[in-house]
Amino acid sequence: MTNSPESNQPERDLRRRMRQSSSRIQRLEATQMPAKSIDEAFQQVYDELDELQDKSDATRADIASMKVDIARLEGKIDIILQHLTGLGN
């Protein structure tokens, strides 16, 4: 008496799934980054974030300085307009 193909199907499916799982595990193991590489990658990201923060702080300082300069110019323009128009005397 021979086994029917249907009786072997679950076993074949199980073996196929085991091979697929084994293959996936091997790919994962092959693509894993060592802890040192992960640490270096994160450190690079942190360094870039620090650089962006420094640039942002510098930009804010420049904007604050420009606001002071604009306020001075507005004051000078007001004085000039007062002299030209004779208003404010």
PDB file as gemmi writes it, atoms N, CA and C in Angstrom:
CRYST1    1.000    1.000    1.000  90.00  90.00  90.00 P 1                      
ATOM      1  N   MET A   1       0.826  -1.169   0.000  1.00  0.00           N  
ATOM      2  CA  MET A   1       0.000   0.000   0.000  1.00  0.00           C  
ATOM      3  C   MET A   1       0.878   1.243   0.000  1.00  0.00           C  
ATOM      4  N   THR A   2       0.586   2.143  -0.883  1.00  0.00           N  
ATOM      5  CA  THR A   2       1.393   3.353  -0.972  1.00  0.00           C  
ATOM      6  C   THR A   2       0.668   4.498  -0.274  1.00  0.00           C  
ATOM      7  N   ASN A   3       1.458   5.430   0.193  1.00  0.00           N  
ATOM      8  CA  ASN A   3       0.881   6.611   0.828  1.00  0.00           C  
ATOM      9  C   ASN A   3       0.322   7.532  -0.236  1.00  0.00           C  
ATOM     10  N   SER A   4      -0.791   8.114   0.061  1.00  0.00           N  
ATOM     11  CA  SER A   4      -1.369   9.051  -0.890  1.00  0.00           C  
ATOM     12  C   SER A   4      -0.616  10.382  -0.812  1.00  0.00           C  
ATOM     13  N   PRO A   5      -0.591  11.152  -1.913  1.00  0.00           N  
ATOM     14  CA  PRO A   5       0.104  12.439  -1.898  1.00  0.00           C  
ATOM     15  C   PRO A   5      -0.446  13.393  -0.846  1.00  0.00           C  
ATOM     16  N   GLU A   6      -1.702  13.242  -0.533  1.00  0.00           N  
ATOM     17  CA  GLU A   6      -2.309  14.132   0.446  1.00  0.00           C  
ATOM     18  C   GLU A   6      -1.765  13.889   1.845  1.00  0.00           C  
ATOM     19  N   SER A   7      -1.417  12.667   2.164  1.00  0.00           N  
ATOM     20  CA  SER A   7      -0.909  12.370   3.499  1.00  0.00           C  
ATOM     21  C   SER A   7       0.488  12.946   3.715  1.00  0.00           C  
ATOM     22  N   ASN A   8       1.265  13.133   2.646  1.00  0.00           N  
ATOM     23  CA  ASN A   8       2.601  13.707   2.748  1.00  0.00           C  
ATOM     24  C   ASN A   8       2.590  15.228   2.663  1.00  0.00           C  
ATOM     25  N   GLN A   9       1.497  15.800   2.250  1.00  0.00           N  
ATOM     26  CA  GLN A   9       1.428  17.252   2.053  1.00  0.00           C  
ATOM     27  C   GLN A   9       1.722  18.041   3.336  1.00  0.00           C  
ATOM     28  N   PRO A  10       1.147  17.716   4.467  1.00  0.00           N  
ATOM     29  CA  PRO A  10       1.475  18.489   5.675  1.00  0.00           C  
ATOM     30  C   PRO A  10       2.961  18.416   6.031  1.00  0.00           C  
ATOM     31  N   GLU A  11       3.550  17.250   5.826  1.00  0.00           N  
ATOM     32  CA  GLU A  11       4.977  17.102   6.115  1.00  0.00           C  
ATOM     33  C   GLU A  11       5.805  17.951   5.152  1.00  0.00           C  
ATOM     34  N   ARG A  12       5.431  17.950   3.879  1.00  0.00           N  
ATOM     35  CA  ARG A  12       6.131  18.773   2.889  1.00  0.00           C  
ATOM     36  C   ARG A  12       6.008  20.261   3.229  1.00  0.00           C  
ATOM     37  N   ASP A  13       4.786  20.649   3.594  1.00  0.00           N  
ATOM     38  CA  ASP A  13       4.582  22.056   3.977  1.00  0.00           C  
ATOM     39  C   ASP A  13       5.451  22.429   5.173  1.00  0.00           C  
ATOM     40  N   LEU A  14       5.509  21.528   6.141  1.00  0.00           N  
ATOM     41  CA  LEU A  14       6.322  21.788   7.326  1.00  0.00           C  
ATOM     42  C   LEU A  14       7.799  21.927   6.952  1.00  0.00           C  
ATOM     43  N   ARG A  15       8.293  21.023   6.112  1.00  0.00           N  
ATOM     44  CA  ARG A  15       9.698  21.093   5.690  1.00  0.00           C  
ATOM     45  C   ARG A  15       9.976  22.367   4.898  1.00  0.00           C  
ATOM     46  N   ARG A  16       9.034  22.719   4.019  1.00  0.00           N  
ATOM     47  CA  ARG A  16       9.198  23.956   3.235  1.00  0.00           C  
ATOM     48  C   ARG A  16       9.248  25.170   4.149  1.00  0.00           C  
ATOM     49  N   ARG A  17       8.344  25.215   5.125  1.00  0.00           N  
ATOM     50  CA  ARG A  17       8.336  26.343   6.060  1.00  0.00           C  
ATOM     51  C   ARG A  17       9.606  26.377   6.907  1.00  0.00           C  
ATOM     52  N   MET A  18      10.117  25.204   7.276  1.00  0.00           N  
ATOM     53  CA  MET A  18      11.365  25.149   8.044  1.00  0.00           C  
ATOM     54  C   MET A  18      12.529  25.670   7.199  1.00  0.00           C  
ATOM     55  N   ARG A  19      12.572  25.286   5.916  1.00  0.00           N  
ATOM     56  CA  ARG A  19      13.639  25.788   5.036  1.00  0.00           C  
ATOM     57  C   ARG A  19      13.534  27.303   4.886  1.00  0.00           C  
ATOM     58  N   GLN A  20      12.317  27.806   4.712  1.00  0.00           N  
ATOM     59  CA  GLN A  20      12.129  29.246   4.591  1.00  0.00           C  
ATOM     60  C   GLN A  20      12.573  29.969   5.863  1.00  0.00           C  
ATOM     61  N   SER A  21      12.200  29.402   6.998  1.00  0.00           N  
ATOM     62  CA  SER A  21      12.594  30.020   8.268  1.00  0.00           C  
ATOM     63  C   SER A  21      14.105  29.996   8.438  1.00  0.00           C  
ATOM     64  N   SER A  22      14.705  28.893   8.095  1.00  0.00           N  
ATOM     65  CA  SER A  22      16.157  28.775   8.195  1.00  0.00           C  
ATOM     66  C   SER A  22      16.838  29.798   7.284  1.00  0.00           C  
ATOM     67  N   SER A  23      16.315  29.928   6.087  1.00  0.00           N  
ATOM     68  CA  SER A  23      16.875  30.907   5.151  1.00  0.00           C  
ATOM     69  C   SER A  23      16.738  32.325   5.696  1.00  0.00           C  
ATOM     70  N   ARG A  24      15.573  32.630   6.258  1.00  0.00           N  
ATOM     71  CA  ARG A  24      15.367  33.973   6.830  1.00  0.00           C  
ATOM     72  C   ARG A  24      16.325  34.236   7.985  1.00  0.00           C  
ATOM     73  N   ILE A  25      16.504  33.239   8.824  1.00  0.00           N  
ATOM     74  CA  ILE A  25      17.423  33.400   9.964  1.00  0.00           C  
ATOM     75  C   ILE A  25      18.844  33.636   9.468  1.00  0.00           C  
ATOM     76  N   GLN A  26      19.265  32.900   8.457  1.00  0.00           N  
ATOM     77  CA  GLN A  26      20.607  33.081   7.911  1.00  0.00           C  
ATOM     78  C   GLN A  26      20.772  34.486   7.332  1.00  0.00           C  
ATOM     79  N   ARG A  27      19.745  34.982   6.625  1.00  0.00           N  
ATOM     80  CA  ARG A  27      19.824  36.347   6.077  1.00  0.00           C  
ATOM     81  C   ARG A  27      19.905  37.370   7.196  1.00  0.00           C  
ATOM     82  N   LEU A  28      19.105  37.180   8.239  1.00  0.00           N  
ATOM     83  CA  LEU A  28      19.146  38.107   9.371  1.00  0.00           C  
ATOM     84  C   LEU A  28      20.513  38.106  10.041  1.00  0.00           C  
ATOM     85  N   GLU A  29      21.059  36.923  10.235  1.00  0.00           N  
ATOM     86  CA  GLU A  29      22.380  36.820  10.856  1.00  0.00           C  
ATOM     87  C   GLU A  29      23.440  37.491   9.988  1.00  0.00           C  
ATOM     88  N   ALA A  30      23.301  37.347   8.680  1.00  0.00           N  
ATOM     89  CA  ALA A  30      24.290  37.928   7.771  1.00  0.00           C  
ATOM     90  C   ALA A  30      24.190  39.448   7.716  1.00  0.00           C  
ATOM     91  N   THR A  31      23.001  39.987   7.955  1.00  0.00           N  
ATOM     92  CA  THR A  31      22.826  41.431   7.835  1.00  0.00           C  
ATOM     93  C   THR A  31      22.901  42.162   9.166  1.00  0.00           C  
ATOM     94  N   GLN A  32      23.081  41.447  10.248  1.00  0.00           N  
ATOM     95  CA  GLN A  32      23.159  42.116  11.547  1.00  0.00           C  
ATOM     96  C   GLN A  32      24.391  43.003  11.606  1.00  0.00           C  
ATOM     97  N   MET A  33      24.182  44.185  12.166  1.00  0.00           N  
ATOM     98  CA  MET A  33      25.303  45.105  12.352  1.00  0.00           C  
ATOM     99  C   MET A  33      25.908  44.847  13.733  1.00  0.00           C  
ATOM    100  N   PRO A  34      27.209  44.868  13.817  1.00  0.00           N  
ATOM    101  CA  PRO A  34      27.822  44.735  15.136  1.00  0.00           C  
ATOM    102  C   PRO A  34      27.452  45.943  16.001  1.00  0.00           C  
ATOM    103  N   ALA A  35      27.477  45.741  17.290  1.00  0.00           N  
ATOM    104  CA  ALA A  35      27.108  46.812  18.226  1.00  0.00           C  
ATOM    105  C   ALA A  35      27.966  48.046  18.017  1.00  0.00           C  
ATOM    106  N   LYS A  36      29.233  47.857  17.696  1.00  0.00           N  
ATOM    107  CA  LYS A  36      30.124  48.996  17.481  1.00  0.00           C  
ATOM    108  C   LYS A  36      29.663  49.824  16.285  1.00  0.00           C  
ATOM    109  N   SER A  37      29.230  49.161  15.216  1.00  0.00           N  
ATOM    110  CA  SER A  37      28.756  49.872  14.031  1.00  0.00           C  
ATOM    111  C   SER A  37      27.481  50.642  14.331  1.00  0.00           C  
ATOM    112  N   ILE A  38      26.598  50.031  15.102  1.00  0.00           N  
ATOM    113  CA  ILE A  38      25.359  50.709  15.473  1.00  0.00           C  
ATOM    114  C   ILE A  38      25.689  51.927  16.320  1.00  0.00           C  
ATOM    115  N   ASP A  39      26.603  51.766  17.264  1.00  0.00           N  
ATOM    116  CA  ASP A  39      27.005  52.879  18.119  1.00  0.00           C  
ATOM    117  C   ASP A  39      27.619  54.008  17.292  1.00  0.00           C  
ATOM    118  N   GLU A  40      28.457  53.666  16.328  1.00  0.00           N  
ATOM    119  CA  GLU A  40      29.072  54.673  15.465  1.00  0.00           C  
ATOM    120  C   GLU A  40      28.019  55.395  14.626  1.00  0.00           C  
ATOM    121  N   ALA A  41      27.042  54.650  14.135  1.00  0.00           N  
ATOM    122  CA  ALA A  41      25.978  55.258  13.327  1.00  0.00           C  
ATOM    123  C   ALA A  41      25.163  56.232  14.171  1.00  0.00           C  
ATOM    124  N   PHE A  42      24.817  55.825  15.391  1.00  0.00           N  
ATOM    125  CA  PHE A  42      24.071  56.722  16.271  1.00  0.00           C  
ATOM    126  C   PHE A  42      24.908  57.931  16.658  1.00  0.00           C  
ATOM    127  N   GLN A  43      26.193  57.721  16.892  1.00  0.00           N  
ATOM    128  CA  GLN A  43      27.061  58.839  17.252  1.00  0.00           C  
ATOM    129  C   GLN A  43      27.124  59.854  16.119  1.00  0.00           C  
ATOM    130  N   GLN A  44      27.170  59.374  14.889  1.00  0.00           N  
ATOM    131  CA  GLN A  44      27.178  60.266  13.730  1.00  0.00           C  
ATOM    132  C   GLN A  44      25.883  61.068  13.677  1.00  0.00           C  
ATOM    133  N   VAL A  45      24.762  60.405  13.933  1.00  0.00           N  
ATOM    134  CA  VAL A  45      23.479  61.114  13.946  1.00  0.00           C  
ATOM    135  C   VAL A  45      23.474  62.169  15.045  1.00  0.00           C  
ATOM    136  N   TYR A  46      23.952  61.803  16.237  1.00  0.00           N  
ATOM    137  CA  TYR A  46      23.998  62.763  17.347  1.00  0.00           C  
ATOM    138  C   TYR A  46      24.906  63.948  17.018  1.00  0.00           C  
ATOM    139  N   ASP A  47      26.035  63.678  16.377  1.00  0.00           N  
ATOM    140  CA  ASP A  47      26.947  64.759  15.993  1.00  0.00           C  
ATOM    141  C   ASP A  47      26.276  65.709  14.997  1.00  0.00           C  
ATOM    142  N   GLU A  48      25.570  65.135  14.044  1.00  0.00           N  
ATOM    143  CA  GLU A  48      24.873  65.967  13.059  1.00  0.00           C  
ATOM    144  C   GLU A  48      23.766  66.785  13.721  1.00  0.00           C  
ATOM    145  N   LEU A  49      23.060  66.182  14.687  1.00  0.00           N  
ATOM    146  CA  LEU A  49      22.028  66.929  15.412  1.00  0.00           C  
ATOM    147  C   LEU A  49      22.643  68.073  16.222  1.00  0.00           C  
ATOM    148  N   ASP A  50      23.796  67.806  16.851  1.00  0.00           N  
ATOM    149  CA  ASP A  50      24.488  68.868  17.595  1.00  0.00           C  
ATOM    150  C   ASP A  50      24.900  70.002  16.666  1.00  0.00           C  
ATOM    151  N   GLU A  51      25.389  69.648  15.483  1.00  0.00           N  
ATOM    152  CA  GLU A  51      25.787  70.661  14.504  1.00  0.00           C  
ATOM    153  C   GLU A  51      24.584  71.499  14.077  1.00  0.00           C  
ATOM    154  N   LEU A  52      23.455  70.833  13.831  1.00  0.00           N  
ATOM    155  CA  LEU A  52      22.242  71.562  13.465  1.00  0.00           C  
ATOM    156  C   LEU A  52      21.773  72.461  14.597  1.00  0.00           C  
ATOM    157  N   GLN A  53      21.904  71.989  15.838  1.00  0.00           N  
ATOM    158  CA  GLN A  53      21.517  72.808  16.983  1.00  0.00           C  
ATOM    159  C   GLN A  53      22.415  74.039  17.082  1.00  0.00           C  
ATOM    160  N   ASP A  54      23.711  73.858  16.851  1.00  0.00           N  
ATOM    161  CA  ASP A  54      24.638  75.000  16.873  1.00  0.00           C  
ATOM    162  C   ASP A  54      24.275  76.015  15.788  1.00  0.00           C  
ATOM    163  N   LYS A  55      23.954  75.510  14.595  1.00  0.00           N  
ATOM    164  CA  LYS A  55      23.570  76.413  13.509  1.00  0.00           C  
ATOM    165  C   LYS A  55      22.271  77.137  13.839  1.00  0.00           C  
ATOM    166  N   SER A  56      21.347  76.414  14.457  1.00  0.00           N  
ATOM    167  CA  SER A  56      20.074  77.023  14.851  1.00  0.00           C  
ATOM    168  C   SER A  56      20.304  78.113  15.899  1.00  0.00           C  
ATOM    169  N   ASP A  57      21.157  77.841  16.863  1.00  0.00           N  
ATOM    170  CA  ASP A  57      21.473  78.842  17.890  1.00  0.00           C  
ATOM    171  C   ASP A  57      22.132  80.071  17.269  1.00  0.00           C  
ATOM    172  N   ALA A  58      23.036  79.851  16.317  1.00  0.00           N  
ATOM    173  CA  ALA A  58      23.703  80.967  15.647  1.00  0.00           C  
ATOM    174  C   ALA A  58      22.701  81.784  14.844  1.00  0.00           C  
ATOM    175  N   THR A  59      21.781  81.110  14.184  1.00  0.00           N  
ATOM    176  CA  THR A  59      20.756  81.817  13.405  1.00  0.00           C  
ATOM    177  C   THR A  59      19.870  82.645  14.321  1.00  0.00           C  
ATOM    178  N   ARG A  60      19.489  82.083  15.458  1.00  0.00           N  
ATOM    179  CA  ARG A  60      18.676  82.836  16.423  1.00  0.00           C  
ATOM    180  C   ARG A  60      19.430  84.066  16.927  1.00  0.00           C  
ATOM    181  N   ALA A  61      20.714  83.913  17.186  1.00  0.00           N  
ATOM    182  CA  ALA A  61      21.522  85.051  17.642  1.00  0.00           C  
ATOM    183  C   ALA A  61      21.598  86.118  16.554  1.00  0.00           C  
ATOM    184  N   ASP A  62      21.759  85.689  15.299  1.00  0.00           N  
ATOM    185  CA  ASP A  62      21.795  86.641  14.186  1.00  0.00           C  
ATOM    186  C   ASP A  62      20.470  87.386  14.054  1.00  0.00           C  
ATOM    187  N   ILE A  63      19.371  86.666  14.209  1.00  0.00           N  
ATOM    188  CA  ILE A  63      18.049  87.292  14.112  1.00  0.00           C  
ATOM    189  C   ILE A  63      17.865  88.308  15.233  1.00  0.00           C  
ATOM    190  N   ALA A  64      18.277  87.952  16.436  1.00  0.00           N  
ATOM    191  CA  ALA A  64      18.164  88.881  17.562  1.00  0.00           C  
ATOM    192  C   ALA A  64      18.991  90.132  17.305  1.00  0.00           C  
ATOM    193  N   SER A  65      20.188  89.956  16.762  1.00  0.00           N  
ATOM    194  CA  SER A  65      21.048  91.094  16.441  1.00  0.00           C  
ATOM    195  C   SER A  65      20.410  91.965  15.360  1.00  0.00           C  
ATOM    196  N   MET A  66      19.812  91.328  14.361  1.00  0.00           N  
ATOM    197  CA  MET A  66      19.154  92.094  13.295  1.00  0.00           C  
ATOM    198  C   MET A  66      17.966  92.876  13.834  1.00  0.00           C  
ATOM    199  N   LYS A  67      17.238  92.309  14.780  1.00  0.00           N  
ATOM    200  CA  LYS A  67      16.110  93.013  15.376  1.00  0.00           C  
ATOM    201  C   LYS A  67      16.583  94.283  16.095  1.00  0.00           C  
ATOM    202  N   VAL A  68      17.708  94.173  16.779  1.00  0.00           N  
ATOM    203  CA  VAL A  68      18.268  95.356  17.458  1.00  0.00           C  
ATOM    204  C   VAL A  68      18.678  96.394  16.419  1.00  0.00           C  
ATOM    205  N   ASP A  69      19.329  95.949  15.342  1.00  0.00           N  
ATOM    206  CA  ASP A  69      19.744  96.870  14.280  1.00  0.00           C  
ATOM    207  C   ASP A  69      18.536  97.532  13.618  1.00  0.00           C  
ATOM    208  N   ILE A  70      17.480  96.770  13.385  1.00  0.00           N  
ATOM    209  CA  ILE A  70      16.270  97.329  12.778  1.00  0.00           C  
ATOM    210  C   ILE A  70      15.646  98.365  13.701  1.00  0.00           C  
ATOM    211  N   ALA A  71      15.608  98.079  14.992  1.00  0.00           N  
ATOM    212  CA  ALA A  71      15.046  99.043  15.951  1.00  0.00           C  
ATOM    213  C   ALA A  71      15.849 100.340  15.937  1.00  0.00           C  
ATOM    214  N   ARG A  72      17.192 100.222  15.864  1.00  0.00           N  
ATOM    215  CA  ARG A  72      18.038 101.430  15.777  1.00  0.00           C  
ATOM    216  C   ARG A  72      17.742 102.216  14.509  1.00  0.00           C  
ATOM    217  N   LEU A  73      17.642 101.509  13.380  1.00  0.00           N  
ATOM    218  CA  LEU A  73      17.349 102.169  12.111  1.00  0.00           C  
ATOM    219  C   LEU A  73      15.985 102.855  12.146  1.00  0.00           C  
ATOM    220  N   GLU A  74      15.012 102.186  12.723  1.00  0.00           N  
ATOM    221  CA  GLU A  74      13.685 102.800  12.834  1.00  0.00           C  
ATOM    222  C   GLU A  74      13.746 104.084  13.648  1.00  0.00           C  
ATOM    223  N   GLY A  75      14.518 104.060  14.717  1.00  0.00           N  
ATOM    224  CA  GLY A  75      14.688 105.276  15.526  1.00  0.00           C  
ATOM    225  C   GLY A  75      15.340 106.392  14.730  1.00  0.00           C  
ATOM    226  N   LYS A  76      16.366 106.066  13.953  1.00  0.00           N  
ATOM    227  CA  LYS A  76      17.042 107.069  13.129  1.00  0.00           C  
ATOM    228  C   LYS A  76      16.117 107.602  12.043  1.00  0.00           C  
ATOM    229  N   ILE A  77      15.333 106.709  11.449  1.00  0.00           N  
ATOM    230  CA  ILE A  77      14.391 107.138  10.412  1.00  0.00           C  
ATOM    231  C   ILE A  77      13.349 108.071  11.019  1.00  0.00           C  
ATOM    232  N   ASP A  78      12.881 107.769  12.220  1.00  0.00           N  
ATOM    233  CA  ASP A  78      11.917 108.646  12.892  1.00  0.00           C  
ATOM    234  C   ASP A  78      12.508 110.037  13.109  1.00  0.00           C  
ATOM    235  N   ILE A  79      13.765 110.093  13.535  1.00  0.00           N  
ATOM    236  CA  ILE A  79      14.423 111.393  13.760  1.00  0.00           C  
ATOM    237  C   ILE A  79      14.549 112.154  12.440  1.00  0.00           C  
ATOM    238  N   ILE A  80      14.959 111.455  11.384  1.00  0.00           N  
ATOM    239  CA  ILE A  80      15.104 112.100  10.072  1.00  0.00           C  
ATOM    240  C   ILE A  80      13.755 112.627   9.586  1.00  0.00           C  
ATOM    241  N   LEU A  81      12.705 111.817   9.712  1.00  0.00           N  
ATOM    242  CA  LEU A  81      11.373 112.253   9.275  1.00  0.00           C  
ATOM    243  C   LEU A  81      10.880 113.444  10.089  1.00  0.00           C  
ATOM    244  N   GLN A  82      11.195 113.469  11.367  1.00  0.00           N  
ATOM    245  CA  GLN A  82      10.809 114.610  12.198  1.00  0.00           C  
ATOM    246  C   GLN A  82      11.491 115.867  11.714  1.00  0.00           C  
ATOM    247  N   HIS A  83      12.762 115.787  11.356  1.00  0.00           N  
ATOM    248  CA  HIS A  83      13.493 116.966  10.850  1.00  0.00           C  
ATOM    249  C   HIS A  83      12.967 117.394   9.501  1.00  0.00           C  
ATOM    250  N   LEU A  84      12.660 116.405   8.635  1.00  0.00           N  
ATOM    251  CA  LEU A  84      12.176 116.747   7.298  1.00  0.00           C  
ATOM    252  C   LEU A  84      10.770 117.345   7.326  1.00  0.00           C  
ATOM    253  N   THR A  85       9.930 116.831   8.160  1.00  0.00           N  
ATOM    254  CA  THR A  85       8.541 117.283   8.188  1.00  0.00           C  
ATOM    255  C   THR A  85       8.306 118.430   9.184  1.00  0.00           C  
ATOM    256  N   GLY A  86       9.205 118.594  10.104  1.00  0.00           N  
ATOM    257  CA  GLY A  86       9.030 119.605  11.125  1.00  0.00           C  
ATOM    258  C   GLY A  86       8.061 119.192  12.207  1.00  0.00           C  
ATOM    259  N   LEU A  87       7.599 117.981  12.147  1.00  0.00           N  
ATOM    260  CA  LEU A  87       6.706 117.487  13.182  1.00  0.00           C  
ATOM    261  C   LEU A  87       7.530 117.036  14.394  1.00  0.00           C  
ATOM    262  N   GLY A  88       6.967 117.165  15.548  1.00  0.00           N  
ATOM    263  CA  GLY A  88       7.658 116.725  16.748  1.00  0.00           C  
ATOM    264  C   GLY A  88       8.472 117.832  17.389  1.00  0.00           C  
ATOM    265  N   ASN A  89       8.471 119.021  16.813  1.00  0.00           N  
ATOM    266  CA  ASN A  89       9.189 120.145  17.427  1.00  0.00           C  
ATOM    267  C   ASN A  89       8.275 120.979  18.241  1.00  0.00           C  
TER     268      ASN A  89                                                      
END                                                                             
